Amino acid sequence: MGGPAAAKGQYPLEYAAASTLAAILNYPLWRASALGQSGFRVVASHNLPPSLAPYLYAFSPPYKGLVATVMGMSWARAAIFYGSDRGKEYMESMGFSPISALVFPPLIVSTAVQIVNMPLVRATISLQNPESDILNIRESFRNIYKNHGVEGLWHGTSAGILKTVPKYCTAIFAKDYIEQIMPPIDPENPTRKRDELVQSAIKSSAAGVAGAALTNPLDVIRNEMFKTNLGFLDVCRSLHKELGYRFLIRGMSKNLIAVSLPVASTIFFTDAFIQYTNSSRGMD
């Protein structure tokens, strides 16, 4: 993300700051997506169309699980993007093929992150049910543990991995591919910094949309597993019986926004923070 002249390994704090900022700004959109994909029922007021009810609820207090959700998304995206970029550099320096260096780091890092983060993901999503009387993340953990045991905290990991790993692999591939095919920017051009940010916005947007559109069905399956505690195949059969193949696009409009924006903004903010750091150090 930092441009060809800069090694990504020099900027871990920039990745962390970008991921945190993106998580804070996009929390309400994540909440709306969780409501839509989980099938949680939101009662609309008399003057509000039902389609807008989830958005009003998502943007309105109380913001249950806000701190835990932001922390979970922040470290997860920072680890995935930094680990993938740093891993790519390391593998290329060790003589691995470009395709291996592109594919394996996000594959390994995003899988590990998803496994570690799964209890927090389940607890925060379960907490968003408007009909639930659970008030905070601690109670959500206790409720899951009480009803389903320790293994219940990792219920839905299979669907989570199947949706998270392809999402980030696709997003990172799109980001790197567009970065390579874009015309180089003249370092002597007085508008160089602005041009770099414009290119970053383009590749970030493409990466975010590519990752979000690909994995919506698995988001739906994972969230339904959280809600019902059924297994992967049982949830697929239940969703198909209830909705037919329409379950594949349940919550798609919200997901395209809620998933693509955090990914895109994380990439863009990282580039912007790295550019600022380089300017402060007199490196550009």
Phi, psi and omega in degrees: 000338186275006181093159186294337184277348186242135175281132184295331182298346180280352193233046180298324181292326179293320176298316181295316180295318180296317180295320180293315179299316179297320180295318180296312184293329187258005181305312181299325179291321175300318181297317178297320178295317179299320178297313183293315184285331180278347182073020177294139183271125176246121181280123181277149173288168185297330185262008186241128175301141181304328181294336181266350183302316179299325181290318178298316179297318183296325182270358184254146175290161002281143180268080185292128178076018184303307184296315181296319180295313180297316179298316181296315179291324183296306183291326183294310181292322178298316180296318182293311183288316179293314180298322180291314180293317180292320178295322177298315178300316182295315182294322177295322179292336179270001175091011177289158180293153180303321181292322177294318180294334180277322188273313191290320180301309178293329178298312182288312185293315182293327175296312180298317180297318181297319180295314181295322188273351188303315179303320179291322179298312181296316183296319182287322178291316179300329182291341185278353180298116182298336182272357181274144177262010176286131191261332186212174186294326179296316178294325179296316175300314181298320180295317178296314181296319181296319186271334188228358179077184181299319182297335178296334179294334180254011177295132183095003181297321181300311179293324179298317179293317182297333179264325184285315184297309177298325181300310183284325175299316179295315181297317181290321177298314180298317179300311183291323180295313180294324177300323182285325185271349178290146179296141180295150180262130179295119181297341179269355181292129181296340179260020186304313183297318178296317180297322178297319180289325176297313177298321178298319179297321180294309182292326180295315180297314180297318180296318181295313181293318180300315181291322184288315184296326185291326195248009181304314181303322181285332171298315180299313181297314181299314182293326176291326175297321177298317187288321187256342185064018174281164177283173185302306184291322178297320178295318179300316179295318180296315180295319180293322178295322183281318190240354190068205180285358176295341179297337180295336181246012178297125180075012185300316183298317179292322183292322179301325178280310188290333180265317184291321182295313178299318179295312181297316182291327176298314179297313182295314180298324178298313178300317181295318180292322178294319177299317179296317179298316179297321177296319180295328181272357183070031184265358180236000000 
